[in-house]
Amino acid sequence: MAGQSKRMKSLSKKAAALGTMQLPEAVKALKGLEDTLPKAIKKIGFDQTVEIAVRLGVDPRQADQIVRGSIVLPHGIGKAQRVVVFAQGENVKIAQAAGADVVGGKDLADKIKDGWLDFDVAIATPDMMGVVGPLGRVLGPRGLMPSPRAGTVTQDVATAVREYKAGKVEFRVDNGSNVHCVVGRMSFDADKLTENIESLLSFIRSLKPSASKGVYVRGVVVSATMMPSILVAV
């Protein structure tokens, strides 16, 4: 296994020295971390994705402690999401008018079965689940399977498409009791990133399962595509 690059070693050392910070300070520190690099080490030349990881006091092996949801962040995520819709009849025109990239039925399902996965979100009307259901083995592991709980199986196609095109994000607790979610880009103002994260954390707190005992939110870190994590005070 390859070792850390000089860039990452330098940044990780700086991040570790920062300790645990309040969210606004942690975001500012993340945005300014590359400015601490020695002149001989180049900065990353692309707009990195910023995400948070939240460690929860739940047991994801228990069905009544699964934490999942979706939310439209106040300032979006800085990425135009590619949305496909499974629909028929009048809903085809409605989805197209709302901005869906691809709309179809069995033809779209067959295309996906053949290996086409060039999209970020799949939405379906309830009457199309007979067509979508068999795609579970393909879409499920990739987090792309339409779900009523996530709002991607809905009769209100127009609203769903507009929300996801505007930057709606989904999350689900993993087997390690962690939630990972994109919250924006490094090019965002620090205040906008902070507001996005605060909105997401507030929403996650509102989803605490009644079966979860003790401390619910146990740890939060903020990071970017090619950056170390910075600890955030809970």
N, C-alpha and C positions, 0 to 999 in steps of 0.2 A: 504494500500500500504506500502510495506517495506521501511524503511528509508535507507539512504546511509550507507555503511560499513565504518569502521574506516579508511580503506585503501583509499577509494574514498574521504572521507571527508578531509583527510590529503593532498591528491594529488590535489583536487579541490582548496583548500586554497592556495597551492603553485602556481598553474596555474594562479589563479586570481591575485596573487601578481606580476606576471610577466608582466601584461599589454599587450600592443600590440607590437609585435616584427617583425623585418625583417625576411623573410622566412628562410634563413640559420640558424639564431639564434633560431627561433621557432622550427625548426626540431631538432636541437641539444638539446634544452630544453626538448622537448617531449621524446627524447631517454634517457635523464638523469633524468627524473622526479622521477622514482622509486628509484633512489639512495638517494633521500631525505627522504625516509620513515624511521620512527623510527625502531630500530632493532627488536622490538617485532612484527612488521607487516611484513608478508611475501610478497615477490614479486610474480607476476604472473608467473606460470611455463610453459607457452607456448609462441610461437612466434606470437605476436599479429599482426593483420592486421592494416595497417595505411591507413587512408582515409582523404580526404579534403571535406569540405562543402563550397560552394560558393553561396552567396546571390546575385541575379541578379536584375537589374532594368527592369524587363519585366512583362507583364501580361500574364501568361500561359493560361488564359481563351480565349485569342485571338490566332487563328490559325497561324497568321503571326508573333507571338512572341514566338513560341515554340523553345527552344534551345535544340538540341540533336545532338549526334555524336558518333564517335568511334575513338580510337587512339591507336597505338602501342607505349607504353612508352619506353624510351631509355633503361631502365634496367628491364623491365618486372614487374610483380607484385609478384613474389616469389611463384606462385601457378600454378600447372599443371592443366589447364582447360580441362574438359571433353567435347568433341565436338561430336555432332551427325549431320549427313548429310542426307537430303532427296534427293536422286538422283536415276537415272536409266541409263541403258545402259553403255556406256563407262565411264561415270562420276562416277560410283560406284568404279571402279578400281583406278581412279584418286584420289578420296577422300581417299580411303584406303591407297594409296601410300603416300599421304601428311600427314597421321597420324591421321585421324579421328578415334574416338573410336568406333562408331557404324554408319553403313551406311544402309539405307533401304528405303522403299517406303510405301505402304499401311500397310505392316506388322509392320513397325516402328510406324506409326500413330495409329494403333490399340493398340499397346503396351502402348503408351502414354495415350490413351483414358482410358485404364484399370488402370491407376494410376502410371505408371513408369515415374519418373522424375529425374533419377540419372545422370544428366548432367548439364553443366554450359552454353553451347551455342548451339543453333540450327541453322544450315545453310541449305538453300534449293536452288536448281536450279529453274529458272523461270517455267520450264515445270512441276514442282512438286507442284505448289501452289494450284492446284485443290485438292490435297491430304492434304496439310498443312492447307489451309484456315479454314476448320471446327475445327481445334485445337485452334483457337483464344481464345475461352472462357477459355481454360486450360492454354495455354502458355502466353497469353497477360497479365493477372494480375501478372504473375511471371517475366515479362520482358524477356521472352524466345522466343517470336514470331519472326520468321524471317522477316526482313524488308529491302527493297531496300535501304532505307535511311541510315541504319546502316551498309550496306554492307553484310548483311547475306542472302540476296536473290541475287544470282550472278551466272553467267555462269562460272566464274573463280573460281571453287571450290578449286583448289589446293592452290592458294594464300590466300583465306579466311581461310582455315583450318590452314595453317602454321602461319598466323598472330595471330589467336586466341590461338593456342597452344603456341605461343611465349609470350602471355600475353596481347593481345589487350583488351582494356576495352571500355564499352559503358556507356553513361550517357544520362539523359533526365531531363529537369527541372521539378520539382514537382509542386503541386498546391500552395505551399507556396513560389514559385519563387526561390527555392534552387536547386542546383545541388550537388549530392553526388557521389563521385567516389573513388574507391580503388586505391592507388598509390604505394603499396609495403608492406613490413613487417618491424617490429621493428629491425630485425637482419640486415637489409640493412645498409650500410655505410650512414652517414648523407649526404654526397655529392651526393650519388646516389638517395636518397629520394628527395633531393632538386631539382636535375635535372629532375626527373620524374614529380614533382609538377610544376616546371617552364614550362615544355613542355605542360602539361595539361592546365595550366592557359593561356598560349599563344594561344593555340588552341581554348579555350572557348572565349577568347577576339575576335578572328577572326570570330566567329559565331554571332556577335552582329546583331540582326535583324534591318533592316532599320526603322521599326516602333517603335523601342525602343527609348524613349527620355530621356534626362538627363543622370545621372551617370549609367553606365552599370554594372560594378563589384562593388558592394556596401559593401561586407564583405567576408572575407575568414578565416576559422579556420582549424587547423590540429588536428587530434585526432587519437586514436587507439582503438581497441576492448574494452578494459577495462581501458580506460584512459580518463581524462577530456580534453576538447578542449583548444587549445592555440590560441589566436587571432593573425592573420597575417596582417601586414601592407599592404594595397592595393596599 
